[in-house]
């Protein structure tokens, strides 16, 4: 019988009493942040983190107005799902020591390949509202579109950040004279471009708003009083700052859907674009394009940029996913209009994927609103910082140092 070799003895761990000079580098205390807003924003490493913070800080009806979409919210889920499922394809061994995110939009460079989309009732989300957003936009070189349904006047937004690139978003009203007045005010205040939104002939069925009894301004019901107990800071800010004013009307007392159906013109057609051009001679952006055919028609009538968008899923449920349209639309318009895309963008990687598919630029809406709700102007800045950092990192990991180098080889759709 063969004798088995014995196992070698395991080496004994030698221990020692740690010396102070060895411990000291490990015991560096992180500075204590006393400002609760700064603490909250420092913990937010992604837009999803800002969304969670916003949900805790804001009354349910206001958060749901921002976060929600139409009907069963299928359009929004599909848009976000496509971004999650697509595949980014890196190319190795490229010099990415210096990544340049500047992107031409309407013939001028923006610092990053996204703009802040127009959003309504922004001071409902945080009392600093549109002025907070435009100040961040000005500092960071990000274009900002003020909504017709904004809660700060055209002139006050312009004064808050004279250096920012500002666009004015227009819905066509039944009262065309009111629309002409808005365009004249925007021109006088130095707004660079007009963004016409064309996907709201009537209001979408935003069921969260109906279930929450959401109105403008919020009505003091039993539900809102109970909600105030859990969000006292929001209510104090609302009640102790200047009353809500609107970019385009003096006041309103009702639901958002009632307001849209009361004001907006469902009879508008392509022929009415001639009326618009007679009142606005600057760059024209048309937002809300959802088919290749409509994109081609809009390019033919001279839009400087078109935005592939289903209104963040807030109008027609089961609408086309804008991102999937990008390659076909880019081919169809053949350079006659810039092609931008929004809906479902929740990260800088999403922005980069859209550019790789052929989009010239993107718009983000909810992403910066989550920041606004989480921390006012500082929260918007944090959202912009997160998105910019993610864009840079994604480009570098793909082996790309300039936005213009992105192409179809870098992304694959499911």
C-alpha positions in Angstrom: 0.0 0.0 0.0 1.4 3.3 -1.1 2.0 5.8 1.6 0.2 9.2 1.0 2.4 12.2 1.3 1.5 14.4 4.3 0.3 17.9 3.7 2.7 20.7 4.3 1.8 22.7 7.4 0.0 25.9 6.7 2.0 29.1 7.4 1.0 30.8 10.6 -0.4 34.3 10.3 1.9 36.7 12.0 0.0 39.5 13.8 1.2 42.7 15.3 -0.2 45.6 17.3 -1.0 48.4 14.7 1.0 51.5 15.0 -0.6 55.0 15.0 1.3 56.0 11.8 -0.2 53.0 10.1 -3.8 53.7 11.4 -3.8 57.4 10.7 -4.3 57.3 6.9 -7.3 55.0 7.4 -9.1 57.2 9.9 -9.7 60.2 7.7 -13.1 61.5 8.8 -15.4 62.8 6.0 -16.4 66.4 6.6 -19.9 66.6 8.1 -22.3 68.3 5.7 -24.7 70.4 7.8 -26.9 71.6 4.9 -29.7 68.9 4.4 -30.1 69.8 0.8 -26.4 69.4 0.0 -26.5 66.0 1.9 -29.4 64.9 -0.1 -27.9 65.9 -3.4 -24.5 64.5 -2.6 -26.1 61.1 -2.1 -27.7 61.3 -5.5 -25.4 59.5 -8.0 -28.0 59.1 -10.8 -31.2 60.6 -12.1 -33.0 57.6 -10.5 -31.6 58.7 -7.2 -32.9 62.3 -7.7 -36.3 60.8 -8.6 -36.4 59.0 -5.3 -35.4 62.1 -3.4 -38.0 64.2 -5.4 -40.8 61.7 -4.4 -40.0 62.1 -0.8 -39.8 65.9 -0.9 -42.9 66.7 -3.0 -46.7 66.2 -2.4 -48.0 63.1 -4.2 -50.2 65.0 -6.7 -47.3 67.2 -7.8 -44.8 64.4 -8.1 -47.3 62.3 -10.1 -48.1 65.2 -12.4 -44.4 65.3 -13.3 -43.7 61.6 -13.2 -46.9 60.3 -14.8 -48.0 59.8 -18.3 -51.3 59.1 -20.2 -53.8 56.3 -19.7 -51.9 53.1 -18.8 -48.5 54.8 -19.3 -47.5 52.3 -21.9 -45.8 54.8 -24.2 -43.5 56.0 -21.4 -42.6 52.5 -20.3 -41.8 51.4 -23.8 -39.6 54.4 -24.4 -37.6 53.7 -21.2 -37.5 50.0 -21.9 -35.9 50.5 -25.4 -33.1 52.6 -23.8 -32.5 49.8 -21.3 -32.5 47.0 -23.8 -30.3 48.5 -26.5 -26.6 47.5 -26.7 -23.7 49.9 -26.7 -20.7 48.6 -28.6 -17.3 49.9 -27.6 -14.3 50.3 -29.8 -10.9 49.9 -28.1 -7.5 51.6 -28.1 -8.5 55.1 -28.9 -7.1 58.2 -27.3 -10.0 59.5 -25.1 -7.9 61.5 -22.7 -9.9 64.6 -23.7 -13.6 64.2 -24.4 -15.4 67.1 -26.1 -19.2 67.1 -25.6 -19.9 70.3 -27.5 -22.8 69.8 -30.0 -24.1 72.2 -32.6 -27.8 73.1 -32.1 -29.4 75.6 -34.6 -26.0 76.5 -35.9 -24.4 77.3 -32.5 -22.5 75.0 -30.1 -24.1 73.9 -26.9 -21.8 72.6 -24.2 -23.5 69.2 -24.1 -25.7 67.2 -26.5 -28.9 68.0 -24.7 -31.2 70.9 -24.0 -33.7 71.5 -21.1 -37.1 70.7 -22.5 -40.2 73.0 -21.9 -42.3 71.9 -18.9 -45.5 73.4 -17.6 -46.3 74.6 -14.1 -42.7 74.3 -13.0 -43.1 76.5 -9.8 -45.6 73.9 -8.6 -42.7 71.4 -8.4 -40.4 73.8 -6.5 -41.0 77.5 -5.7 -37.7 78.5 -7.5 -39.2 77.2 -10.7 -38.1 78.3 -14.2 -35.7 80.9 -12.9 -33.7 78.1 -11.2 -33.6 76.1 -14.4 -32.6 79.0 -16.7 -29.8 80.0 -14.3 -28.3 76.5 -14.4 -28.7 76.5 -18.2 -26.8 79.8 -18.5 -23.9 78.6 -16.3 -23.5 75.3 -18.0 -24.1 76.3 -21.6 -27.3 74.3 -22.0 -30.2 75.7 -24.1 -33.5 76.1 -22.3 -37.0 76.2 -23.7 -39.6 78.0 -21.7 -43.1 76.5 -21.9 -46.3 78.4 -22.9 -47.6 76.9 -19.6 -44.6 78.0 -17.6 -45.2 79.7 -14.2 -42.7 82.5 -14.7 -43.2 85.3 -17.2 -41.2 85.4 -20.5 -39.5 88.6 -19.3 -38.6 87.4 -15.8 -37.0 84.2 -17.2 -35.0 86.3 -19.7 -33.8 88.6 -16.9 -32.8 85.7 -14.6 -30.1 84.6 -17.0 -29.3 87.0 -19.9 -26.4 84.8 -21.0 -28.5 81.6 -21.4 -29.7 80.4 -24.8 -33.5 80.7 -24.5 -36.2 79.3 -26.7 -39.9 79.8 -26.4 -42.2 76.9 -26.7 -45.6 77.7 -28.2 -48.9 75.9 -28.2 -51.4 77.3 -30.8 -54.3 78.8 -29.0 -57.9 79.3 -30.3 -57.1 83.0 -29.8 -54.5 83.5 -32.4 -54.0 87.1 -31.3 -52.8 85.8 -27.9 -50.2 83.6 -29.7 -48.9 86.5 -31.7 -48.5 88.5 -28.6 -46.5 85.7 -26.9 -44.2 85.5 -29.9 -43.7 89.3 -29.9 -42.8 89.3 -26.2 -40.4 86.4 -26.7 -38.7 88.2 -29.6 -38.5 91.4 -27.6 -37.0 89.5 -24.6 -34.2 88.0 -26.8 -35.4 84.5 -27.2 -33.4 82.8 -29.9 -35.9 80.3 -31.4 -39.5 79.3 -31.3 -40.5 75.7 -30.5 -44.0 74.8 -31.8 -45.5 71.8 -30.1 -47.9 70.0 -32.4 -49.0 66.8 -30.5 -51.6 68.4 -28.2 -54.8 69.0 -30.2 -56.6 67.9 -27.1 -55.3 66.9 -23.6 -54.2 63.3 -23.0 -55.9 61.2 -20.3 -53.5 61.7 -17.4 -55.2 59.4 -15.0 -52.8 60.0 -12.0 -53.9 63.7 -12.1 -57.6 62.8 -12.1 -57.2 60.3 -9.3 -55.2 62.8 -7.2 -57.6 65.7 -7.9 -54.6 67.7 -9.1 -55.5 71.3 -10.0 -53.8 74.6 -10.6 -53.2 76.0 -8.0 -53.7 73.1 -5.6 -57.0 73.1 -3.8 -57.1 72.8 -0.1 -59.0 69.5 0.3 -58.9 66.9 3.1 -56.3 65.0 1.0 -54.0 68.0 0.4 -54.2 69.0 4.0 -53.1 65.5 5.1 -50.4 65.6 2.5 -49.2 69.0 3.8 -48.5 67.3 7.1 -45.9 65.1 5.5 -44.5 67.7 3.1 -44.5 70.9 5.3 -41.5 72.5 3.6 -43.1 72.4 0.2 -46.3 73.9 1.4 -44.5 76.6 3.4 -42.5 77.6 0.3 -45.7 77.7 -1.9 -47.7 79.8 0.6 -44.9 82.2 1.6 -43.5 83.0 -1.9 -45.1 85.1 -4.6 -48.3 83.7 -6.0 -48.1 81.5 -9.1 -48.0 83.5 -12.3 -47.9 82.1 -15.8 -45.8 82.8 -18.9 -48.9 83.1 -20.9 -52.0 83.7 -18.8 -52.8 85.5 -15.6 -54.5 82.7 -13.6 -56.4 79.5 -13.8 -58.5 77.5 -11.4 -59.1 74.0 -12.6 -57.4 70.8 -13.8 -54.6 70.7 -16.3 -56.7 68.8 -18.9 -59.5 71.4 -18.6 -57.0 74.2 -19.2 -55.5 72.6 -22.3 -58.9 71.8 -23.8 -60.1 75.4 -23.1 -57.1 77.1 -24.6 -55.6 75.0 -27.4 -56.8 74.9 -31.0 -57.7 71.5 -32.3 -58.3 72.8 -35.8 -54.7 73.7 -36.6 -53.2 72.2 -39.8 -50.1 72.4 -41.9 -51.6 75.4 -43.6 -51.4 77.3 -40.3 -47.6 77.2 -40.4 -47.7 80.1 -42.8 -49.4 82.2 -40.1 -46.7 81.2 -37.7 -43.9 82.1 -40.1 -45.5 85.5 -40.7 -45.2 86.2 -36.9 -41.8 84.6 -36.3 -38.9 85.0 -38.5 -36.2 83.3 -36.4 -35.3 79.6 -36.1 -38.3 77.3 -35.9 -38.3 74.0 -34.0 -41.3 71.7 -34.4 -41.8 69.2 -31.5 -44.1 66.2 -31.4 -43.2 64.4 -34.6 -44.1 60.7 -34.4 -43.9 59.3 -38.0 -41.4 59.4 -40.8 -44.0 60.9 -43.1 -44.7 63.8 -40.8 -41.0 64.4 -40.3 -40.5 64.6 -44.1 -43.4 67.1 -44.4 -42.2 69.3 -41.6 -38.7 69.4 -43.1 -40.2 70.4 -46.5 -41.9 73.4 -45.0 -38.7 74.7 -43.6 -38.4 73.6 -39.9 -34.9 74.2 -38.7 -35.1 71.3 -36.3 -37.7 68.7 -35.5 -38.1 66.9 -32.2 -39.1 63.2 -32.3 -41.3 63.1 -29.3 -44.5 61.6 -27.9 -44.7 64.2 -25.3 -43.0 62.0 -22.7 -45.9 59.5 -23.1 -48.4 62.1 -21.8 -50.6 62.3 -24.8 -51.4 59.2 -26.9 -50.7 56.0 -25.2 -49.2 53.2 -27.3 -47.6 55.9 -29.5 -44.4 55.2 -31.4 -41.2 55.1 -29.4 -39.3 58.2 -30.6 -35.8 56.6 -30.3 -36.8 53.8 -32.8 -37.7 56.4 -35.4 -34.4 58.2 -35.4 -32.5 56.3 -38.2 -35.4 56.3 -40.6 -36.2 60.0 -40.0 -32.6 61.1 -40.4 -32.6 59.3 -43.8 -35.9 60.9 -44.8 -35.1 64.5 -44.0 -31.7 64.2 -45.6 -30.1 67.1 -43.7 -32.9 69.6 -44.4 -33.7 69.8 -40.6 -31.8 68.9 -37.5 -33.3 65.8 -35.8 -33.6 65.8 -32.1 -35.3 63.3 -29.8 -36.8 63.1 -26.4 -39.0 60.8 -24.2 -37.5 58.2 -21.8 -34.1 59.7 -21.4 -32.9 59.0 -17.9 -29.1 59.0 -18.2 -26.2 60.3 -20.2 -25.8 56.9 -21.7 -29.3 57.3 -23.2 -28.2 60.6 -24.7 -25.2 59.0 -26.3 -27.2 56.1 -27.7 -29.6 58.6 -29.4 -26.7 60.4 -30.9 -25.1 57.2 -32.1 -28.4 56.3 -33.9 -28.2 59.6 -35.8 -29.9 62.2 -33.7 -28.3 65.6 -33.8 -29.2 66.3 -30.1 -31.7 65.4 -27.4 -34.1 67.1 -24.9 -34.4 66.1 -21.3 -37.4 67.1 -19.2 -38.3 64.8 -16.2 -34.5 64.3 -15.5 -34.0 67.9 -14.5 -37.4 68.3 -12.9 -36.5 65.5 -10.5 -33.5 67.5 -9.5 -35.6 70.6 -9.1 -38.0 68.9 -6.8 -35.1 67.3 -4.8 -33.2 70.6 -4.3 -34.3 73.6 -6.3 -31.6 75.3 -8.4 -28.9 73.1 -6.7 -30.9 70.0 -7.7 -31.1 71.1 -11.3 -27.4 71.7 -11.3 -26.9 68.2 -9.8 -29.0 66.7 -12.6 -27.0 68.5 -15.2 -23.7 67.4 -13.6 -24.8 63.8 -13.5 -26.0 63.7 -17.1 -22.8 65.5 -18.3 -20.5 63.2 -16.4 -22.4 60.1 -17.8 -22.2 61.5 -21.3 -18.4 62.0 -21.0 -17.8 58.6 -19.4 -20.0 56.7 -21.9 -18.2 58.4 -24.9 -14.8 57.5 -23.4 -15.8 53.9 -22.8 -17.0 53.7 -26.4 -13.7 55.0 -27.6 -15.1 58.3 -28.8 -13.6 61.7 -28.0 -16.0 64.0 -30.0 -19.8 63.8 -30.5 -19.4 63.8 -34.2 -17.5 60.5 -34.0 -20.5 58.6 -32.7 -22.2 56.4 -35.3 -24.4 53.3 -35.9 -21.4 51.0 -35.1 -21.6 52.1 -31.5 -25.2 51.0 -30.8 -27.5 48.1 -31.6 -31.3 48.2 -31.1 -33.1 45.0 -29.9 
